[in-house]
Amino acid sequence: MKIINSIIFILTISSSAQETNKDSIKNNPENLNEVVLTGTMKPVFKKDSPVPIEVYTSKYFKTNPNPTLFESIGMINGIQPQINCNVCATGDIHINGMEGPYTMILIDGMPIVSALSTVYGLNGIPNSLVDRIEVVKGPASSLYGTEAMGGIVNIITKDATKANKFSADLYTTSWLENNIDLAYKFKINNKVNSLIGINYFLFDNKQDKNNDNFTDLTLQNRISIFNKWNFEHSKNKTASIASRYVYEDRWGGEMQYDKRIDRGSDKIYGESIFTNRAEIIGMYQLPTTENIYTQFSYNFHQQNSFYGTNSYQAKQHVAFSQAYWDKILGKHSLLTGATYKYTFYDDNTPGTANENKENNPMKSPLPGVFIQDEITFSSKHKLLLGYRLDYDKHHKDIHSPRFAYKFSPNNRHIFRASFGTGFRVVNLFTEDHAALTGSREVIIRNDLNPEKSYNGNLNYVFNKTFDFGNFNLDATVFYSYFTNKIVGDFETNQNLIIYDNLDGHAVSKGISINTDIVFRFPLKINFGFSYMDVYRKERDKNNQMQKSQQFHAPKWSGNYVISYNFPKRFTVDLTGNWYGKMRLPILPNDFRPEYSPFYMLTNIQLTKSFRKIEIYGGLKNIFNFIPKNPLMRPFDPFNNNINDPINNPYRYTFDTAYNYAPLQGIRGFIGLRYTIR
């Protein structure tokens, strides 16, 4: 905090500085009236949406540059990118403390990232293709399907008609993490524009700063190619199509590991993952007097992985199509449509085997229909009613109602309330990385029933311009109740993971507050904090209800971005996250603490802007926080000495899941951006 106070102290106010930041106040996000899509699936001003939506532009994420969206999204209050394995660094995105499978990741409104790619595909999304990110925390199943139980992260890619002619972003760190982003726009004619983006990331510098003979950071070699076309056809209707291909080779393990020799062997431990992924997204507005839209997406994901001697080979095909009609009838804004999703999934685990242990790929068709009515009673009152019906061949009809209400007595205050339900069928082997790694055997105790949730939240927004500048407050109280929640029991037997439906219930509740302050001198402050209580209650052997906290869900957390623009186009950005204690998965009689300590990850960046060039650099994790003992028994990864009563009296096993913070300490970074508008 001394650094923060020092930086604020040296900020001097001059008349020229006051003039510089007048535009910042005028262009405050609330005053801009951003058009958002995610909450209601139709363009609407953010302040007019009955569903609370948070919007983050690509400029926001440049205050702390990262090579992938997975890392950058941690700058959003209430969202936690959680690394689930200290060796191969696979992860997922938690919203309000709920695990990654409860978060729906959309690209341009399409459910591209799900199931297998939820674990393995997030690191392949470069920041270079992102125009903005829209976040809905809470229920959204009535529009986006049964997986949107915890919230939605919608990645809106850049529009080829509005993108820069050419842009390049070159970035490296003192650990030699090298990232290249290139984008080029070209025009066929006045109605056809195309944008090509290429991202390449390379990290092949083995590091073992904590001296446990394991790589501190997963080595990665990844390329992502993105191409988007925007068309304008008859009657000014729009259409677009985009495709993306991702290839990644990543591994982590013992420092002596050579994947050409040791992949799959029992001599040197390593986790090696090859990913091939292809996506296509399309949207076409019919040339009719009515607003009728059709959308489709398809993705293919192939995984070739070894976790020590355990092989995981998987393929997934997901096809999705949707058509909907947007109609205004007096005070009613109607939206109705039909969807169809088909998922094919096959792997070499018990998850796709029949009773005779023969291979039986999962084939999951999921048709659905939805209707939504947004009723504007007056400029102060707006009501949204939604309903969705999906049909699953195993679980039959799936009903997802939705309710939202907005009251705005004036331009300064907005009150919102919403409620909805969710439904989710779990695929353990694509969602729980612990089911694939280490030495534990997976036990599925009973036929697993689908999870259900009931979600509600209250939201309040206050926005006002004072003498010092513009102040915006966004506060949300949330509550989610789960039945049939599927949990993994890591504690009964340290050699097993036992999955079953919870004999009880689970709860996620709390409050999230975001503030934005734009001063009349060139200082901007974004600050957010969250309080969460995420737990489950289940019956013990004595038929008593016992409460246990959710793993990796800190009760207190927050983030901040402080930016100051000096004269001559020189900017300082101080960014960071802080986390309170979070429960961690420990082994019986574990010597490691069950709860993590309070810690803070703070970064500072200096940027100098020229006409077409930006040069930036700084330090990450300036307080050099590094978690202790991330691996259990790294000297015996194949558990050869598990039965040694002298050196291993508690029968500890090699374990990679004790993770709560990056293993990288303080490090420098430097980069260059070049733009032709």
HELIX and SHEET records of a PDB file:
HELIX    1   1 LYS A    2  ILE A   10  1                                   9    
HELIX    2   2 SER A   15  THR A   20  1                                   6    
HELIX    3   3 LYS A   22  LYS A   26  1                                   5    
HELIX    4   4 PRO A   29  LEU A   32  1                                   4    
HELIX    5   5 LYS A   46  ASP A   48  5                                   3    
HELIX    6   6 SER A   58  PHE A   61  1                                   4    
HELIX    7   7 LEU A   69  SER A   72  1                                   4    
HELIX    8   8 ILE A   73  MET A   75  5                                   3    
HELIX    9   9 GLY A  100  TYR A  102  5                                   3    
HELIX   10  10 LEU A  116  TYR A  120  1                                   5    
HELIX   11  11 LEU A  122  GLY A  124  5                                   3    
HELIX   12  12 ASN A  127  LEU A  129  5                                   3    
HELIX   13  13 SER A  141  TYR A  144  1                                   4    
HELIX   14  14 SER A  234  ASN A  236  5                                   3    
HELIX   15  15 LYS A  259  ASP A  262  1                                   4    
HELIX   16  16 PRO A  350  THR A  352  5                                   3    
HELIX   17  17 LEU A  428  GLU A  431  1                                   4    
HELIX   18  18 HIS A  433  ALA A  435  5                                   3    
SHEET    1   A 2 VAL A  35  VAL A  36  0                                        
SHEET    2   A 2 VAL A  44  PHE A  45 -1                                        
SHEET    1   B 5 GLU A  54  THR A  57  0                                        
SHEET    2   B 5 VAL A 130  LYS A 137 -1                                        
SHEET    3   B 5 GLY A 151  THR A 157 -1                                        
SHEET    4   B 5 THR A 103  ILE A 107  1                                        
SHEET    5   B 5 MET A 110  VAL A 113 -1                                        
SHEET    1   C 2 ILE A  79  ILE A  83  0                                        
SHEET    2   C 2 GLY A  91  ILE A  95 -1                                        
SHEET    1   D23 MET A 545  GLN A 549  0                                        
SHEET    2   D23 LEU A 523  ARG A 539 -1                                        
SHEET    3   D23 GLY A 504  PHE A 519 -1                                        
SHEET    4   D23 GLY A 469  THR A 483 -1                                        
SHEET    5   D23 GLU A 451  THR A 465 -1                                        
SHEET    6   D23 HIS A 413  ARG A 424 -1                                        
SHEET    7   D23 LYS A 396  PHE A 407 -1                                        
SHEET    8   D23 HIS A 381  ASP A 392 -1                                        
SHEET    9   D23 MET A 362  THR A 376 -1                                        
SHEET   10   D23 HIS A 332  ASP A 347 -1                                        
SHEET   11   D23 ASN A 310  LEU A 329 -1                                        
SHEET   12   D23 ASN A 291  TYR A 307 -1                                        
SHEET   13   D23 GLY A 270  GLN A 285 -1                                        
SHEET   14   D23 THR A 238  GLY A 253 -1                                        
SHEET   15   D23 LEU A 219  GLU A 232 -1                                        
SHEET   16   D23 VAL A 192  PHE A 203 -1                                        
SHEET   17   D23 ASN A 178  ASN A 189 -1                                        
SHEET   18   D23 PHE A 166  THR A 173 -1                                        
SHEET   19   D23 ARG A 667  ILE A 676 -1                                        
SHEET   20   D23 ILE A 613  LYS A 620 -1                                        
SHEET   21   D23 TYR A 599  SER A 609 -1                                        
SHEET   22   D23 PHE A 570  TYR A 579 -1                                        
SHEET   23   D23 TRP A 556  PHE A 566 -1                                        
SHEET    1   E 3 GLU A 441  ILE A 444  0                                        
SHEET    2   E 3 LEU A 496  ASN A 501  1                                        
SHEET    3   E 3 ILE A 486  ASP A 489 -1                                        
END                                                                             
